[in-house]
């Protein structure tokens, strides 16, 4: 069975323009709304603290992962090795939390 998609009926098709500033602004607005709803109160703060304690625990077992290129990789993160730690000469931008 063939399915025909009528793009004229897609009110969010404009969001596919990933480089458009209007799309970026729309996403920022939705993120702000979501964060303002989800990240409030003692429950969120407490849960965040509990998760951080688990992720930064010193008794975790390292678990390297083998990749198809024949190498093992260890993407270990903890308080001393944050997930976005990069070398000083790395040209890639550091994501903002």
C-alpha positions, -999 to 999 in steps of 0.1 A, spaced: 0 0 0 14 34 -10 13 62 15 12 98 3 23 125 27 8 158 20 34 183 32 9 211 31 -8 196 61 24 195 81 24 226 103 59 218 117 76 212 84 95 245 88 114 229 117 133 208 92 153 239 83 180 231 109 202 261 101 174 287 104 175 311 133 137 308 137 140 271 143 168 276 168 147 301 186 117 278 186 138 250 201 153 274 228 118 285 237 105 249 241 136 239 261 131 269 284 94 259 289 104 223 296 132 232 320 110 256 338 84 229 343 106 199 350 136 214 369 118 230 398 114 220 434 132 199 459 125 166 441 145 177 411 173 190 432 174 159 454 173 135 424 200 155 406 222 152 437 216 115 441 225 109 404 256 129 407 267 109 438 263 77 418 281 89 388 310 103 408 314 73 431 349 61 435 339 24 436 325 21 401 339 -6 378 355 7 346 338 -9 316 357 -2 283 339 -7 251 353 -24 220 346 -7 187 347 -21 152 381 -6 145 398 -31 167 404 -7 197 390 -5 232 376 28 243 370 39 279 346 69 281 350 71 319 334 101 335 334 112 371 340 144 391 377 144 380 369 135 344 338 154 333 321 142 301 331 172 282 367 175 292 387 182 260 423 188 252 433 225 251 441 223 214 408 206 205 391 229 179 356 215 187 333 237 208 326 225 243 288 219 248 271 241 273 251 223 300 
